[in-house]
């Protein structure tokens, strides 16, 4: 989390702070993860994380996420 003056330097965020983005690196461990979430505000989220070894030197990682939220305040909807 970056706060204060340094948060103004990165992206379009309020000076109060922003979340640091981390990149996932392929490890070649041949692991799969599927994520399902539900919650308040008609929250629905699904995600995948696939990690594969292609050979002894190369690996590939695919990460995806889809989210939909409908808030009760007015006609506010959020999709990503």
N, C-alpha and C positions, 0 to 999 in steps of 0.2 A: 504494500500500500504506500503510495506516494502522497504526501500531504504538503500543504503550504506552497511556497513559491515554486518548488521543483515540479509540482503537478501541473502548472500552467504550460510547461515546455512540451508536454506530450499529449497530442490529440485535442479534441474539443471536450473538455471537462471543466467543471467548476473548480475554482481554486481550493475547495475543501478536500479534494483527493480523488484518486482514481485507482483502479485495481491493476496490478502488474500482470501482463499477459505472459504465460509460459508456453513454450512450444514443446510438444511431445516428440521424442526422438525414437526412431525404430530401433528395437533391441534385437530383433531376430529370434524372439523367444516363442514364436508361434502361439500367441495367446489371443483369445477373442473375448469381448465384453459387449453385452447388450444391456441397455439401461431403459427402464420404463418408470415414469413418475406421474403421479396424479396429486392434486392438491386443491386448495381453496381457490376461488375465482375461476373455476372450471379450468384449472391448470392441467395440461396434458403435455408430456415431454417424452421423446424417444431418442435414443442415441446409440451409436456403435463405436467400437474401438477395435480395429483389426491390426494385428502385428504379425508379420510373416518374414521368415528367412527365405530369400530367393536363391542364394547359394552360399558358399563360405565367406564371400566378401560383401554381398549386397543384402539389404533388408528393406522392407516397405512397411509403412504404417498409414492407415486410413482412419480418420476420426471424423464422425459426423454427428450433428445434433439438430433436432427440430423441436420447437416449443410453441404452444399456443395458450394464451391467457385471455380471459374475458373478465374485466373488472366490473363491479357493480356501480361504480361512480359514472353516471352518464352513459355515453356511448363509446367508452374507451376499450379498444382491443389492441392486443400486442401479439405479433407473430414474428418469429425469427427462424 
